[in-house]
Structures are given as C-alpha cells and as structure tokens.
Amino acid sequence: MSKTPVYTTTNGKPISDPFSTQRVSIEKEGYQYAPPVGPLLVQDFKLIDSLANFDRERIPERVVHAKGAGAFGYFEVTDDISDICCSKFLDTIGKKTRTFTRFSTVGGEKGSSDTARDPRGFATKFYTEEGNLDLVYNNTPIFFIRDPTKFPHFIHTQKRNPQTNLKDANMFWDYLTANPESLHQVMYLFSNRGTPANLRAMNGYSGHSYKWYNSKGEWQYVQVHFKSTLGFKTLNNEEAGELDKKNPDHHTKDLFDAIAQGDYPVWDCYIQTMTQDEAKKLPFSVFDLTKVWPHKDFPLRHFGRLVLNENPQNYFAEVEQAAFSPSNTVPGMEASNDPVLQSRLFSYPDTHRHRLGANFVQIPVNCPLKSGSFAPQIRDGPMCVNGNLGATPNYAGAYNCPVQYTAQAKPSGSKPDEQYQGEVVPFHWEVTDYDFSQPGKLWDVLGKQPGEQDALAHNVAVHVINAIEPIQERVCEYFSKANPEIGEKIHNELQSLRRSGKM
C-alpha cells in the first residue's frame, strides 16, 4: 500500500492547513460578525505560492489544432518495405515501436465542439532507436493551400472577425472563392466525408509528398495513408449538430472510453510511391498539396499497423504539451520540395518554442527514446532540467570531448537528388483548368452514393446563407468550376432556405 503523501508548498515545506491565510489580528470589540483579523500578509508564501502558480497554469493556446485528444500506443511492422525505406524501426516484420498520437480540429478554439465542420489533425510521434519521428498529418488527403505565404491569411479568415469577435461567413467564403485552388478540399470538407463519426473511425493522410531512401541510396516520393480498421464513418450536418448539443466533447470521450474498456483503435498503414521520372509525367505537380495521387496509377502498399492502447495519465502533461513537427525525421526519410511542407519545417518548432519554451524537447512526452542524445551547443534556456550536459564544453569538436560521427547523410552510392540551377524568383502557383478536374471527379464519386451530392449542396448552403448575397453568388460560381450542377444545386438550396426563413 502506498504511503499517504504529505501536503507541501512547491519547495517541499510541509503545510498544516491548506486553506488558512496569514493575517494581522485586530481587536474584536465593536464587531459582531467580522473576523478578528486584518489585511493579508504578503509574507504568506503558501498563499502566494498557490496563487502565482494558478495565475500561470495556462500556456498559450495553439493557433491551429487547439482542441485535441491523444493516446499512447505502438506501431507494428507487418510487411517488408526495405526496397523503399532503410529506417531501422521498419527493418523487421513484427517489430514494435512505442508511439503517441494526438487528434485535433484545425480552426476551433480549445473549448470548441468536437463535431464542428473542420479538418482534423492526425499526428503520431514514433519513439524510434534513431530518434523521434513525427508524422504530422490530417484526416483529408488534400488541403486548402499550396502557397505557404497564404497560410496565415487563410487561418485568419476561418477564425473570428477582429471587430465583432464572431465567426464570420463573409470572411470564410470571401477567401475561399478568391483562391479557387481550395475547391478540392472544400468539397471534401462540406460533403458528409467532412465530419468523422468519431476519432477511431477516421483516416489519416500525409497529403504532402516525402522522400524515402533505401539502403542503396535509391529514393522515391512517398505519401502515407492510415486507414481505420473500423471503416471510414462520418456524420451528416444534422447528426453532428445533435451530438454537439448532447456533448461537445463527444469525440474526446469516445476515444478515452474505448481505450479504457480495452477496445483499442487500430489503423492499417499504407504507402503510395512515385519515382522522379513518373513525377515528371504527371498533369500536376508532385509538390501540389491540393491534389491526390490516383490509386490506379499509384496503388496502396501495406506496411504496418498503428494501435492505441494507453490513455494519458495527465492531459496537460501528455496531450497539451505534446509537440510535433514534420522536421522530426529519422535516417531514410526526409522532406520533399513541397513548399507548404518546407514552411512547416520551420513553423512547427518555432511555435513550440513560443508555447512551451526553448527546452520543450525535454518534456517527457517529447523526449527521444535515447536519453543520451548529445548536442553540446544546445544549452541553457528556461526549464532546462536534464543536467545541461554538465561540464561538457558547449561546442562541437572540443579538444577534451571526443565524439563519434556514425550516421551517414545518405547511404553510400545514393542516387542524385533533384538538380537546381536558375535565378531566385517570387513564385506563385497559377490556377489552371486542371485545378477543377479532381474536384469534378470527387463530385462524380459522390454521385455513386445516394444522397451524397444533395448533402454537399445542403451543407454548403446552410453555412453560406450567413454571408452577404454577393458572396453567396460567388460561392455558386466557385463550385460550378468543378461542375455546373453543383452551383445550381447550392443556388436552389439557398432559395429554399430564404423561403423558409431559415437564415
């Protein structure tokens, strides 16, 4: 039986009464009800200690992905893909690697509804023997942008109006219709595919193209898919609304309860691969985040499974302080030239340093498996709690500190990377007719499932009805670029809503 803990202040001093405060005594004479004491004393460390820490409990909220839930688990290799990737955690069938996964909505605040119409983040940290690998994905295979400079603008339009502090349908649709490369993602989001029934029945997609190397140094472009073994289950607009009324934290509770009951969620893990020569023949750029790779041309290849089997013991310590970044890679994997991915390599660690401090990697949930990581120039800073490498010189190559350099930048005999030559240019993607080709195909796919096309039109209409009429007209034109039928259906839905007064 564990020993009953002693109640103390933060410096370990035992306390006899946690609820008393130090005050100066006064004469009670003349006071019928007032206590016989005067003002508080600032010397009461127990009180100051408690209040000062209470005032600092909240760290800055994530600008995006603020609302989230997470769990520990493991990844197990099920198939040999050594011809594609030489990462050690993939080198043996049956090998297991401990993981931590966080799911989140993108645009909502920390207290927002789990069932909001919003993309979901799907980030997994692999604690491998070669360091931490972070796969930072979404539940949609495409995204709204392909120019990274647009990201702050886009996110601002999905949040609150700076004057009213209210969500603003004019801002939301004004941006999207002015940037039509977003149409593919918007169609996915506003179809019934856009709202998962729960986190356990939700897929994850890399979206970005990555580069993976084998032991010969041969590389290919890779996209990763995590597919729920429960199947892809979703909610329509009205079902999502009803769940929100009953419990806005429905997804969070569902995940926690399932794991607590031993009903562990599982995802099958697949890759798509593409050679550089194949990429040159595509009708779109392999670095375009608004496009999918057709499965008939680039079929899925199974390589593992992800299992979540352990709930966090403390939400703040293990979920709120979890820090993911696509820059956290291991040998055999690296980023491609996708410009949005390249910008995330900087932006993610930068926001963690802002939210959690310079030493965020020392927080246990973020700490690499190897406690003996050695980077002598990374020193000091707030909340450095790992010994700070003691007396070791704080630079690499010190005369009295020999080190080993065992990792190769690339496997010997590596195939050459992409070759670059030219001027520095202010590049911006141009919108072409092909930007509406894949959204048009998605519309055709929805047409094979009864009611799905009508649901998309309905879901868009009940959202955009809150915008001014000129923007409503732009929305109809925007969707018509994929297929005129979509714009017509949305227009008819808007007219019906106006007649019924549901505005």
C-alpha positions in Angstrom: 0.0 0.0 0.0 1.4 3.4 -1.0 2.3 5.9 1.7 -0.1 8.9 2.1 1.7 11.9 0.6 2.5 15.0 2.8 0.9 18.2 1.6 3.6 20.8 1.0 4.4 24.1 -0.9 6.4 23.9 -4.1 9.7 23.9 -2.3 8.6 20.9 -0.2 7.8 22.6 3.1 5.0 20.7 4.9 1.8 22.6 5.5 -0.6 22.0 8.3 -3.7 23.7 6.8 -4.0 24.3 3.0 -6.9 26.7 3.4 -5.7 29.1 6.1 -4.1 32.5 5.4 -1.8 34.7 7.5 -3.4 38.0 8.6 -2.8 40.6 11.3 -5.1 40.2 14.3 -7.2 43.1 15.4 -9.4 43.9 18.4 -12.8 42.2 18.0 -14.5 44.8 20.2 -17.3 46.5 18.3 -17.5 43.9 15.6 -20.4 41.5 15.8 -19.8 39.4 12.7 -16.4 40.4 11.2 -13.4 38.1 11.9 -10.9 39.4 14.5 -8.1 39.8 11.8 -7.0 42.5 9.4 -5.3 42.5 5.9 -3.5 39.6 4.4 0.3 39.4 4.8 2.5 39.1 1.6 4.9 37.0 3.7 2.3 34.1 3.5 4.4 32.1 1.0 1.8 29.2 1.0 -0.8 31.6 -0.4 1.5 33.4 -2.8 2.9 30.1 -4.0 -0.5 28.8 -4.8 -1.9 31.9 -6.5 1.3 32.6 -8.5 1.3 29.1 -9.9 -2.5 29.3 -10.5 -2.1 32.5 -12.5 0.4 30.8 -14.8 -1.5 27.5 -15.4 -2.5 28.4 -18.9 0.1 28.3 -21.6 -0.6 29.9 -25.0 -3.3 28.1 -26.9 -2.2 26.6 -30.2 -3.0 29.0 -33.1 -4.3 25.9 -35.0 -5.2 22.5 -33.8 -6.1 23.9 -30.3 -8.8 21.3 -29.5 -7.4 17.8 -29.2 -7.3 14.3 -27.7 -4.5 11.8 -27.6 -3.2 8.4 -26.5 -0.1 6.2 -26.4 0.2 3.0 -28.4 2.6 1.2 -30.8 3.4 0.8 -34.4 4.0 -2.7 -35.7 5.7 -3.6 -39.0 3.6 -6.1 -40.9 5.3 -6.0 -44.4 8.8 -5.6 -45.7 9.3 -2.3 -47.5 13.1 -2.3 -47.2 13.2 -1.7 -51.0 11.7 1.7 -50.3 13.0 2.8 -46.8 16.0 1.9 -44.7 14.8 3.4 -41.4 15.7 1.0 -38.6 12.2 0.9 -37.0 10.9 -0.6 -40.2 13.7 -3.2 -40.6 12.0 -6.3 -39.2 8.5 -7.7 -39.6 6.8 -7.9 -36.2 9.0 -5.1 -34.8 7.1 -2.7 -32.5 7.8 1.0 -31.8 6.1 3.0 -29.0 4.0 5.9 -30.2 1.9 8.9 -29.1 -0.9 10.2 -31.3 -2.8 13.4 -31.0 -6.1 14.1 -32.9 -7.4 17.7 -33.2 -9.7 20.1 -35.0 -7.9 22.7 -37.0 -9.6 26.1 -36.7 -11.6 25.9 -33.5 -10.5 27.1 -30.1 -9.7 24.7 -27.2 -13.3 24.7 -26.0 -14.9 24.3 -29.4 -17.1 21.4 -30.5 -15.6 18.1 -31.5 -18.2 17.7 -34.2 -17.6 21.1 -35.9 -17.2 21.0 -39.7 -13.5 21.3 -39.7 -10.5 19.2 -40.9 -8.8 17.0 -38.2 -5.2 16.8 -37.4 -3.7 13.3 -37.0 -0.2 13.5 -35.6 1.9 10.5 -34.4 5.2 10.5 -32.7 7.3 7.4 -33.1 9.9 6.9 -30.3 12.5 5.1 -32.5 16.0 4.0 -31.8 17.2 6.6 -34.3 15.4 9.5 -32.6 11.8 10.7 -32.7 9.9 10.6 -36.0 6.8 12.8 -36.2 4.2 12.1 -38.9 2.1 15.2 -38.8 -1.0 14.5 -41.0 -4.7 15.4 -41.5 -7.8 13.4 -42.0 -8.1 14.7 -45.5 -5.7 13.8 -48.4 -5.6 17.4 -49.7 -5.5 20.9 -48.2 -6.8 24.4 -48.9 -3.5 26.0 -50.0 -0.3 25.2 -51.9 1.4 28.6 -51.4 2.8 28.7 -47.8 2.5 32.5 -47.6 -1.3 32.1 -47.8 -1.5 30.1 -44.6 -1.8 33.0 -42.0 -4.3 34.7 -44.3 -6.4 31.6 -44.7 -6.4 30.7 -41.0 -7.4 34.2 -40.0 -10.5 34.0 -42.3 -11.5 30.8 -40.6 -11.3 32.3 -37.1 -13.1 35.4 -35.5 -13.8 38.8 -37.0 -11.3 41.3 -35.4 -14.1 43.8 -34.7 -17.1 41.6 -33.7 -15.1 38.6 -32.3 -17.6 36.4 -34.0 -17.2 33.7 -36.6 -17.8 35.4 -40.0 -19.2 33.6 -43.0 -18.3 36.6 -45.2 -14.6 36.2 -44.3 -14.8 32.4 -44.6 -16.2 32.3 -48.1 -14.6 35.5 -49.4 -11.1 34.0 -49.0 -12.1 30.5 -50.4 -13.8 31.8 -53.5 -10.9 34.2 -54.2 -8.5 31.3 -54.1 -10.1 28.6 -56.1 -7.3 26.0 -55.7 -9.0 25.4 -52.3 -12.1 23.9 -54.1 -11.0 20.2 -53.8 -10.5 20.4 -50.1 -13.7 22.4 -49.6 -15.8 19.9 -51.5 -14.3 17.1 -49.3 -14.9 19.1 -46.2 -18.6 20.0 -46.9 -19.5 16.6 -48.1 -20.5 14.1 -45.4 -16.9 13.0 -45.5 -16.0 16.2 -43.7 -17.1 15.2 -40.2 -15.9 12.0 -38.7 -18.3 10.0 -36.6 -15.5 9.6 -34.0 -11.7 9.7 -33.9 -11.4 5.9 -34.1 -13.2 5.7 -37.4 -11.1 8.4 -39.1 -8.3 8.0 -41.6 -5.1 9.9 -41.7 -3.2 11.2 -44.8 0.2 12.7 -45.2 -1.1 15.0 -48.0 2.5 16.1 -48.7 5.0 14.1 -50.7 8.0 12.9 -48.8 11.3 11.3 -49.9 12.2 7.9 -48.6 15.6 6.2 -49.2 16.5 2.5 -49.2 19.9 1.1 -48.1 21.3 1.6 -51.7 20.5 5.3 -51.6 17.7 4.9 -54.1 14.8 7.3 -53.3 11.2 7.7 -54.2 8.4 10.1 -53.4 6.1 8.7 -50.8 2.6 9.5 -49.4 1.3 7.7 -46.3 -2.2 6.6 -45.5 -3.6 5.5 -42.1 -6.9 3.7 -42.7 -9.1 2.8 -39.7 -10.0 -0.9 -39.4 -13.4 0.2 -38.2 -14.0 1.7 -41.6 -14.5 5.4 -42.6 -17.6 6.5 -40.6 -19.0 10.0 -40.8 -21.8 12.3 -39.6 -24.2 14.4 -41.6 -24.8 18.0 -40.8 -27.8 17.3 -38.5 -26.2 14.4 -36.7 -23.2 16.5 -35.9 -25.4 19.2 -34.6 -27.3 16.8 -32.3 -24.1 15.4 -30.9 -22.8 18.9 -30.2 -25.9 19.7 -28.2 -25.6 16.5 -26.1 -21.8 16.6 -25.6 -19.4 19.0 -27.4 -16.6 16.7 -26.2 -18.1 13.6 -27.7 -15.0 12.5 -29.8 -12.6 13.1 -26.8 -14.8 11.0 -24.5 -15.4 8.3 -27.1 -11.6 7.7 -27.6 -10.8 7.7 -23.9 -13.7 5.4 -23.0 -12.9 2.9 -25.8 -9.2 2.6 -24.8 -10.2 2.4 -21.1 -12.5 -0.5 -21.9 -9.8 -2.4 -24.0 -11.5 -1.6 -27.3 -8.2 -0.4 -28.8 -8.5 1.5 -32.1 -6.3 0.2 -35.0 -5.2 1.7 -38.3 -3.7 -0.1 -41.2 -0.7 1.8 -42.6 0.0 2.1 -46.4 2.3 4.0 -48.7 2.0 5.2 -52.2 5.3 5.6 -54.1 6.3 7.5 -57.2 9.6 7.8 -58.9 11.1 11.1 -60.1 10.6 10.1 -63.7 6.9 9.3 -63.0 6.5 12.7 -61.3 7.7 14.5 -64.4 4.9 12.9 -66.4 2.1 14.0 -64.1 -0.5 16.5 -65.2 0.0 18.3 -61.9 3.0 18.9 -59.6 4.0 16.2 -57.1 4.5 19.1 -54.7 0.9 20.4 -55.0 -0.9 19.8 -51.7 -4.3 20.3 -53.4 -4.0 17.1 -55.5 -4.3 13.4 -54.8 -2.3 10.6 -56.4 -4.7 8.4 -58.3 -4.7 4.9 -56.8 -5.0 3.2 -60.1 -1.6 4.7 -61.1 0.0 4.6 -57.6 -1.6 1.7 -55.7 -1.5 1.4 -51.9 1.1 -0.8 -50.3 0.6 -2.1 -46.8 3.5 -1.9 -44.4 2.2 -1.7 -40.8 -0.5 -1.0 -38.2 -0.9 1.6 -35.5 -2.6 0.6 -32.3 -3.7 3.0 -29.5 -3.8 1.1 -26.2 -2.9 3.5 -23.4 -4.7 6.6 -22.2 -2.7 9.6 -20.9 -2.4 9.9 -17.2 -2.4 13.7 -17.3 -4.0 15.6 -20.1 -1.8 18.8 -19.8 1.5 17.0 -19.4 1.0 14.5 -22.2 -1.5 15.9 -24.6 -1.4 19.7 -24.3 2.4 19.7 -24.1 2.9 17.3 -26.9 5.0 18.9 -29.6 5.0 17.6 -33.2 6.9 18.7 -36.2 7.5 17.3 -39.7 11.1 18.3 -39.3 11.5 15.4 -36.8 12.7 12.7 -39.2 14.9 9.7 -39.0 17.5 8.3 -41.4 15.8 7.0 -44.5 13.2 9.7 -44.6 13.2 13.4 -45.4 11.0 16.2 -46.7 10.4 16.9 -50.4 10.3 20.3 -52.1 6.6 20.8 -51.3 6.7 24.5 -50.4 4.0 24.2 -47.7 5.8 21.3 -46.1 9.1 23.2 -46.3 7.5 26.1 -44.4 6.1 23.8 -41.8 9.7 22.5 -41.1 10.3 26.0 -39.6 6.9 26.9 -38.3 6.2 23.9 -36.1 9.3 24.0 -33.9 9.1 27.8 -33.8 5.5 27.7 -32.3 6.6 25.1 -29.8 9.4 27.3 -28.6 6.8 30.1 -28.2 4.2 27.9 -26.4 6.4 25.6 -24.3 9.9 27.2 -24.2 13.2 26.6 -25.7 13.6 23.2 -24.0 10.3 21.7 -25.0 12.0 18.6 -26.2 12.9 17.8 -22.5 9.2 17.4 -21.6 8.8 13.7 -21.2 6.2 13.2 -23.9 8.5 14.9 -26.4 11.8 13.4 -25.2 13.6 11.0 -27.5 13.9 7.4 -26.5 17.6 7.7 -26.2 18.3 9.8 -23.1 21.9 10.0 -24.2 21.2 12.4 -27.1 24.3 14.6 -27.5 24.1 18.1 -29.0 26.6 20.2 -26.9 25.7 23.5 -28.4 22.0 23.2 -27.3 22.3 24.6 -23.8 20.7 26.7 -21.1 17.4 28.4 -21.6 14.3 28.3 -19.4 13.3 25.0 -17.7 16.5 23.1 -18.6 16.1 20.1 -16.4 18.2 17.3 -17.9 21.6 18.3 -16.3 22.5 20.6 -19.2 25.4 18.2 -20.2 27.3 19.1 -17.0 30.9 20.2 -17.6 30.9 19.2 -21.3 32.2 22.1 -23.5 29.3 23.9 -25.2 30.5 23.5 -28.7 31.2 20.6 -31.1 34.8 19.4 -31.7 36.2 20.4 -28.3 39.8 19.2 -27.6 38.7 17.4 -24.5 35.4 15.9 -25.7 35.8 13.2 -28.4 32.6 12.2 -30.1 31.6 9.7 -32.8 30.0 10.5 -36.1 28.3 7.3 -37.1 25.3 8.4 -39.2 25.7 8.9 -43.0 24.0 11.9 -44.5 22.7 9.5 -47.2 23.5 5.8 -47.9 26.7 5.3 -49.9 26.0 5.2 -53.6 22.9 7.3 -53.3 21.0 8.3 -56.4 21.5 12.0 -57.1 18.8 14.4 -55.6 17.0 16.9 -57.8 19.3 19.3 -59.5 18.7 23.0 -59.3 20.0 25.9 -61.4 18.4 29.3 -62.0 17.5 32.7 -60.6 15.7 33.4 -57.4 12.1 34.2 -58.3 8.9 35.2 -56.4 6.9 32.1 -57.3 3.2 31.8 -57.0 1.1 28.9 -58.3 -1.2 29.8 -61.2 -4.7 28.5 -61.3 -5.4 26.2 -64.3 -8.3 24.2 -65.5 -6.8 21.1 -64.0 -7.3 22.5 -60.5 -11.0 21.8 -61.1 -10.5 18.3 -62.6 -10.1 16.4 -59.4 -12.9 18.2 -57.6 -15.1 17.3 -60.6 -14.1 13.7 -60.2 -14.9 13.8 -56.5 -18.4 15.1 -57.4 -18.8 12.0 -59.7 -17.7 9.7 -56.9 -20.3 11.3 -54.5 -22.9 10.7 -57.2 -22.5 6.9 -56.8 -23.7 7.1 -53.2 -27.4 8.0 -52.7 -27.9 11.5 -51.3 -24.2 12.5 -51.0 -24.4 15.1 -53.8 -27.5 16.7 -52.2 -25.8 16.6 -48.8 -22.9 18.6 -50.1 -25.1 21.3 -51.6 -27.2 21.4 -48.4 -24.2 21.6 -46.1 -22.7 24.5 -48.1 -26.0 26.4 -48.3 -26.7 26.3 -44.5 -23.2 27.7 -43.9 -23.1 30.3 -46.7 -26.6 31.6 -46.0 -25.0 33.6 -43.2 -22.9 35.6 -45.8 -24.0 38.5 -47.8 -25.7 37.8 -51.1 -22.8 38.8 -53.4 -20.6 36.3 -51.7 -23.3 33.7 -51.9 -23.3 34.2 -55.7 -19.5 33.9 -55.7 -19.8 30.6 -53.9 -22.2 29.2 -56.5 -19.8 30.2 -59.2 -16.8 28.8 -57.3 -18.4 25.3 -57.1 -19.6 25.5 -60.7 -15.9 25.4 -61.8 -15.9 21.7 -60.8 -19.3 21.0 -62.3 -22.1 23.5 -63.1 -24.6 21.1 -61.4 -23.0 21.8 -58.0 -23.5 25.6 -58.3 -27.1 25.1 -59.4 -27.9 22.7 -56.5 -26.4 25.2 -54.0 -28.3 28.1 -55.6 -31.6 26.1 -55.2 -30.8 25.2 -51.6 -30.2 28.9 -50.8 -33.5 29.9 -52.4 -35.3 27.2 -50.3 -33.6 28.4 -47.1 -34.7 32.0 -47.9 -38.3 31.0 -48.5 -38.4 29.0 -45.3 -36.8 31.9 -43.3 -34.0 29.6 -42.0 -31.4 32.3 -42.3 
